[in-house]
């Protein structure tokens, strides 16, 4: 699946700005947003964020707003993940779609 095929409107510039301002080096979608059964009215958007090593050092309570802020950009509820259980990580990586990667910018 490509970004153009998603059932979500992806504003790449807003996503890139969101990530740069928070020290996110890679942002990927996984889960139902990548499947045909995704329903924007009822499904949340599963997002995996990979941060620079020191990016979260001084975020404090602001971190807990990241999912809501990203939801405003994506137009729906966001389940904002930064860590996955070791057994789950390979499955998510195999079935995910990167929507921001600073190394590709």
N, C-alpha and C positions, 0 to 999 in steps of 0.2 A: 504494500500500500504506500502511496505517496501522500505528501501533504495536500496536494490538490484533490485527492479522493476522500479526504476526511469529512465526516459529517459536522465538523466544526469550522468556523472561520478563523484562520490563523493569520494574524497580523504580524508578519515576521519582524518588522521594525519594532513594534511594541514589545514583542517577546525578547528580542535582542537587547533592547534597552533595560527591560526588567532584569534580565540575567546579568548584564554588565554591572548594573547598579548594586547588585547583591552578591557579586563574586561567584556566580554560577558559571561553571565552564561548559556544562553539557546539560540539556534538558530533553527528556524523552517522554513520550506517551506510551502507555501499555494498557492492557486490559480491554474493557468493553468498547472504548472509543475507537478501537481498531477493528471491531467486528461489525457484521451486518445488523446485529440485534441492538446496537447502541440507540438509545432513546434520549435525546438531549433534555427532554422534560423530566425524566426520571433517573437517568444514570449519572453517576459522577464520572469525572475525568481523572484517571489515575496518571500521576506524573512522577517521574523519578528525576530528582535534581542532584547533580554532582558538583560540589563546591570546590573552590580552591582551598588548600589546607588551612589557611588562616582566616578565611572569609567569615566564619561564624563566631569568631572570637569576641567581638563586641556588639553583636546584634541584639542581645537581650531579648526582651519581650516582642520586639518587632518581627522576629522569626515566625511567631505564631500567626502573623497576618499574611505571610507569603501565599498561602493557599487561597485565601480570600481575594487577595490582590490579583493573583493569576487567574482566578475564576472570573473576575471582572473583565480581563483581557480575552479569555476564551469563551465567555458567555455561558458559564455553567458552574456547578459545584466541582471543586477540585479536591482530590485526595492527594496531598503533597507529601511525597516520600523522599527521604534522604538516605535511608539505610534499608536494606532488604536482608532477610535471613539468608545465610550462605546457600542453602539448598534451593532457594527461590531465585536468586540472582541470575544464574545461567538461563533459566526459563524466561524471565522477564527480558533479559538482553536479547534472546533469540526472537522474541515476539514483541519488539518495541519499535517505535519510530522516533528518531531524533528530530526535534523541531528547532533546536539551537545547539550549535557546537562552535565554540569560539575558535577552535583550530581551523575551521572551515571559513571563517570570516576574513 
